[in-house]
Amino acid sequence: MIREKISRMMGTVRDLVQVMDDCKASLCKIQLAVARVELRQLQDSNMDSLRGNEFQAFSQWGEDGIIQYLIRKIPIENKIFVEFGVGDYTESNTRFLLQNNNWAGLVIDGVPDYASRIKKDPIYWRFNLKVECAFIDRENINHIITNAGISGDIGILSIDIDGNDYWVWQAIDCIKPRIVICEYNSIYGPLAKVTIPYDSSFVRTKAHYSNLYYGASLSALHALARTKGYSLVGSNSAGNNAFFVRDDLASRLETYEPEEVYVQSQFRESRDAGGNLSFLGMSDGMKEIGEMPVYDIDLRGNVRVREIYTRK
């Protein structure tokens, strides 16, 4: 009797999981269809600005539209992308590119369950998508990419790992993407060239309870981009992603200094010591992590977060 009840319960759970998967697949189809309509409308309007082309299909904010705008401006011979920090790939910068433009690519995330979910998604067999489960650091990133058969001139690199973004991009030398998208942390302001000190095991949620201590400033990423041969062409209106184009192609777009395109993010994702959302604004958030160390690119050493706000 007990075994029969357990068996029925397990069958019900499997049915519910299948229903959820079917609903998720249907939602993705709707998102794709709506995004294609928005894309056609923007193309017809001839809107010639990066932020003016924002729209969201699978990206967290307006990156899907920005990417479509950039690939209309920049010729891409090898339609290949690399994106890491993708979760289960339902929310990402390159999924619309994969499905709408039939690109190929590699996605990487450090959580095994996420990689498993992506491989069960129909997009895994419908498109040329490679999935790698790995905790990324600057020591392993080039091996992961080349081991997937990707090297040299590619279309897009998208970096969002909530931590060592600066250091990992600095280490990448196996590919030369035409477009680079990298998350920045607006809490560091528009001018300071700072990033978290390198720690190969850095995890944002463990580094500081507030969840505000991670990544690099826009100015730090800009400085790195210049050394790698890239120009800043804009940021999204949400204030968390910067877009760079390789210098040999950058003349096709307006280029900027960090303070010209910096946006102070308005999302309030801070946590208190108990793990509850605390909804801190920019000023209070900065104070919350004021004693945490950041590496100053110009000084070539660590300073406290509070110090970058007291400089003249």
DOZAKE-466684 format. One record per residue (C-alpha): x negated, y negated, z. Coordinates in steps of 0.05 Angstrom, whole numbers, padded with zeros to 5 digits, always signed. Layout:
XYZ/...
This chain:
+00000+00000+00000/-00055-00049+00020/-00095-00032-00042/-00034-00044-00086/-00023-00112-00054/-00095-00131-00063/-00093-00108-00135/-00031-00150-00148/-00063-00211-00115/-00125-00203-00157/-00083-00199-00219/-00047-00263-00199/-00113-00298-00188/-00138-00276-00256/-00074-00301-00288/-00081-00368-00254/-00153-00375-00276/-00132-00359-00348/-00077-00411-00345/-00126-00463-00318/-00176-00446-00374/-00120-00452-00426/-00099-00520-00398/-00171-00544-00398/-00180-00523-00470/-00115-00559-00490/-00137-00622-00453/-00204-00621-00490/-00167-00617-00557/-00124-00676-00538/-00185-00716-00515/-00219-00701-00581/-00159-00721-00623/-00148-00787-00585/-00221-00804-00590/-00222-00794-00665/-00164-00843-00672/-00201-00894-00630/-00264-00883-00671/-00228-00896-00736/-00197-00959-00708/-00264-00986-00686/-00296-00969-00753/-00239-01005-00789/-00247-01066-00744/-00322-01072-00762/-00337-01090-00689/-00412-01102-00691/-00433-01099-00618/-00454-01043-00573/-00405-01054-00517/-00350-01073-00566/-00353-01001-00591/-00344-00967-00524/-00293-00911-00518/-00288-00849-00476/-00274-00779-00500/-00318-00734-00458/-00368-00785-00432/-00360-00812-00361/-00352-00883-00386/-00356-00912-00457/-00418-00876-00482/-00382-00836-00535/-00364-00898-00574/-00433-00930-00564/-00467-00867-00591/-00422-00868-00652/-00440-00941-00663/-00515-00927-00657/-00515-00868-00705/-00479-00911-00757/-00536-00962-00749/-00595-00915-00743/-00610-00862-00796/-00616-00793-00765/-00650-00739-00805/-00652-00684-00753/-00583-00685-00721/-00607-00653-00656/-00597-00676-00585/-00625-00658-00517/-00583-00675-00455/-00596-00656-00383/-00554-00665-00321/-00491-00643-00356/-00454-00603-00303/-00405-00556-00338/-00408-00601-00400/-00335-00623-00396/-00361-00693-00380/-00424-00711-00419/-00454-00759-00469/-00463-00710-00526/-00401-00666-00527/-00362-00712-00574/-00424-00716-00618/-00426-00640-00620/-00352-00631-00637/-00339-00693-00679/-00404-00697-00718/-00426-00624-00717/-00494-00638-00687/-00536-00584-00654/-00569-00589-00587/-00595-00566-00520/-00562-00579-00453/-00594-00566-00386/-00568-00563-00316/-00595-00534-00252/-00531-00499-00227/-00523-00428-00252/-00447-00430-00249/-00446-00491-00296/-00488-00455-00348/-00442-00395-00344/-00380-00438-00354/-00410-00472-00416/-00426-00404-00447/-00353-00383-00437/-00327-00447-00470/-00307-00437-00543/-00355-00493-00563/-00412-00446-00547/-00397-00401-00607/-00364-00454-00651/-00426-00499-00651/-00501-00493-00649/-00507-00506-00575/-00563-00479-00531/-00556-00477-00455/-00613-00474-00405/-00605-00467-00330/-00664-00501-00296/-00680-00550-00241/-00717-00602-00282/-00782-00635-00261/-00839-00669-00299/-00880-00605-00298/-00829-00561-00333/-00789-00606-00379/-00833-00600-00441/-00835-00525-00436/-00759-00520-00429/-00748-00562-00491/-00800-00528-00535/-00779-00459-00511/-00711-00475-00540/-00744-00487-00608/-00738-00563-00606/-00796-00610-00620/-00816-00672-00658/-00768-00722-00689/-00696-00712-00663/-00635-00755-00658/-00618-00766-00584/-00646-00754-00515/-00597-00766-00457/-00624-00766-00386/-00581-00766-00324/-00608-00725-00266/-00594-00774-00209/-00666-00775-00186/-00731-00767-00223/-00704-00796-00288/-00762-00845-00297/-00816-00793-00283/-00785-00739-00327/-00778-00786-00386/-00849-00809-00375/-00872-00736-00380/-00834-00718-00443/-00881-00716-00503/-00857-00655-00543/-00801-00694-00576/-00795-00763-00606/-00721-00780-00604/-00695-00839-00645/-00646-00858-00590/-00655-00850-00515/-00600-00858-00464/-00621-00862-00392/-00583-00875-00328/-00605-00933-00285/-00588-00951-00214/-00560-01021-00212/-00569-01028-00137/-00642-01045-00150/-00622-01107-00188/-00642-01134-00257/-00715-01153-00245/-00752-01105-00199/-00790-01049-00235/-00778-00994-00185/-00761-00920-00182/-00757-00868-00128/-00826-00840-00113/-00836-00774-00150/-00813-00713-00113/-00805-00650-00154/-00751-00624-00107/-00711-00689-00102/-00636-00680-00094/-00595-00744-00090/-00544-00718-00039/-00600-00696+00008/-00647-00755+00000/-00600-00803+00036/-00531-00792+00063/-00504-00854+00027/-00513-00823-00042/-00540-00891-00065/-00614-00875-00064/-00635-00846-00131/-00663-00861-00200/-00697-00923-00227/-00681-00996-00242/-00665-01020-00312/-00730-01060-00313/-00771-00999-00294/-00740-00959-00351/-00751-01017-00398/-00825-01021-00379/-00832-00946-00390/-00795-00951-00457/-00844-01003-00482/-00903-00958-00467/-00869-00901-00504/-00851-00943-00565/-00778-00960-00552/-00737-01023-00549/-00676-01037-00505/-00614-01048-00547/-00562-01053-00492/-00526-01022-00432/-00456-00999-00420/-00404-01044-00387/-00400-00998-00326/-00472-01015-00308/-00505-00947-00305/-00531-00927-00374/-00585-00961-00416/-00595-00949-00491/-00663-00950-00525/-00682-00944-00599/-00750-00924-00626/-00790-00984-00648/-00796-00963-00721/-00720-00966-00726/-00703-01021-00676/-00702-01077-00727/-00633-01053-00747/-00605-01077-00681/-00611-01135-00632/-00662-01120-00577/-00661-01148-00506/-00698-01159-00441/-00668-01123-00380/-00639-01185-00348/-00600-01200-00412/-00560-01134-00411/-00562-01114-00337/-00493-01101-00308/-00480-01096-00234/-00439-01033-00227/-00372-01039-00192/-00359-00966-00175/-00362-00952-00100/-00387-00882-00090/-00424-00891-00024/-00417-00842+00033/-00423-00849+00108/-00465-00803+00152/-00406-00756+00158/-00400-00748+00082/-00338-00790+00074/-00330-00844+00021/-00347-00911+00051/-00334-00956-00010/-00393-01002+00001/-00404-01060-00047/-00471-01079-00078/-00498-01121-00020/-00477-01073+00035/-00502-01014-00005/-00570-01045-00012/-00574-01055+00063/-00553-00983+00075/-00616-00958+00038/-00659-01018+00055/-00713-00978+00091/-00720-00925+00037/-00784-00925-00004/-00787-00940-00079/-00847-00940-00124/-00862-01008-00153/-00889-01002-00225/-00926-01068-00222/-00956-01059-00153/-00970-00985-00166/-00948-00967-00096/-00888-00958-00051/-00847-01014-00021/-00781-01014+00017/-00716-01027-00020/-00703-01088+00023/-00769-01118+00001/-00748-01124-00072/-00691-01169-00051/-00734-01216-00009/-00785-01233-00063/-00789-01303-00092/
